[in-house]
Amino acid sequence: MPKITFIEHDGTEHVVDAENGASLMNAAIDNLVPGIDADCGGECSCATCHVVVDDAWTEIIGQPEEREDEMLDLNPERHENSRLSCQIPVRDELEGLIVRVPEFQM
């Protein structure tokens, strides 16, 4: 189970054990990480699980697919490294991953 660090907008860190095969969104919800609303339950249709991937991890995480990219485009708080956490599957290679949670989900 890789350890993932979620950092809230105020700098509060939450280091969680994430189950392989689950989404990053599920890891956050299962560990009560604040700021991940996940209104659609992980269907890539609401963008309320927005996270910003730390620069060091962007190549490993990869770029969003077309549908995710379209959802992210609706968010005025989008960053270059923005991703929807429901679209990032947890795997061993993500040990130590750092993502930031925005103050508000759109």
C-alpha positions in Angstrom: 0.0 0.0 0.0 1.7 3.2 -1.2 1.8 6.2 1.1 0.3 9.3 -0.5 0.5 12.8 0.9 -2.5 15.2 0.4 -1.7 18.8 1.3 -4.7 21.1 2.1 -4.7 24.7 1.0 -3.5 25.8 4.5 -0.5 23.4 4.4 -2.1 20.7 6.6 -0.7 17.3 5.5 -2.5 14.0 5.4 -0.3 11.0 4.8 -2.5 8.0 3.9 -2.0 4.4 3.0 -3.7 3.9 -0.3 -5.0 0.6 -1.6 -3.6 -0.5 -5.0 -6.2 -0.5 -7.6 -8.4 2.1 -5.9 -8.5 5.7 -7.2 -6.7 8.5 -5.5 -10.1 9.9 -4.8 -11.1 6.8 -2.9 -7.9 6.9 -0.9 -8.7 10.5 0.2 -12.4 9.7 1.0 -11.5 6.4 2.9 -9.0 8.4 5.0 -11.3 11.4 5.6 -9.0 13.9 3.8 -10.9 17.2 3.7 -11.5 19.0 0.5 -12.2 16.1 -1.8 -16.0 16.4 -2.4 -16.4 13.7 -5.1 -20.0 14.6 -5.8 -20.3 12.2 -8.8 -18.7 9.3 -6.9 -15.8 8.9 -9.3 -17.5 9.0 -12.7 -15.4 11.9 -14.1 -18.5 14.1 -14.4 -18.2 16.8 -11.8 -14.5 17.8 -11.2 -15.0 18.0 -7.4 -12.1 15.8 -6.7 -9.6 18.2 -8.3 -6.0 17.9 -7.1 -2.7 19.5 -8.2 0.0 17.0 -8.6 3.5 18.0 -7.3 5.9 18.9 -10.1 8.2 15.9 -9.3 5.3 13.5 -10.0 3.7 14.8 -13.2 5.6 12.5 -15.6 4.8 9.4 -13.5 1.1 10.4 -13.2 0.8 11.4 -16.8 -1.6 13.7 -18.6 -5.4 13.6 -18.4 -7.4 11.8 -21.0 -9.8 13.8 -23.2 -12.9 13.5 -20.9 -10.9 14.4 -17.8 -9.3 17.3 -19.6 -12.7 18.7 -20.6 -13.9 18.5 -17.0 -10.8 20.3 -15.8 -11.3 23.0 -18.4 -14.6 24.0 -16.6 -12.6 24.8 -13.5 -11.3 28.4 -13.2 -8.8 27.1 -10.6 -7.1 24.7 -13.0 -3.3 24.5 -12.9 -0.9 23.0 -15.4 -0.6 19.9 -13.1 -4.3 19.6 -12.3 -5.9 16.2 -12.3 -9.1 14.6 -11.1 -8.2 12.3 -8.3 -10.9 9.8 -9.5 -8.9 9.3 -12.7 -5.6 8.3 -11.0 -5.4 4.7 -10.1 -3.2 3.9 -7.1 -0.2 1.6 -7.8 3.1 0.8 -6.1 5.0 3.4 -8.3 3.0 6.1 -6.5 4.8 5.5 -3.2 5.5 9.0 -1.8 3.2 10.9 -4.2 2.3 14.4 -3.2 -0.8 16.2 -4.3 -2.3 19.5 -3.2 -6.1 20.0 -2.6 -7.5 23.4 -3.5 -9.4 25.4 -1.0 -12.6 25.1 -3.0 -13.9 22.5 -5.4 -15.9 23.9 -8.3 
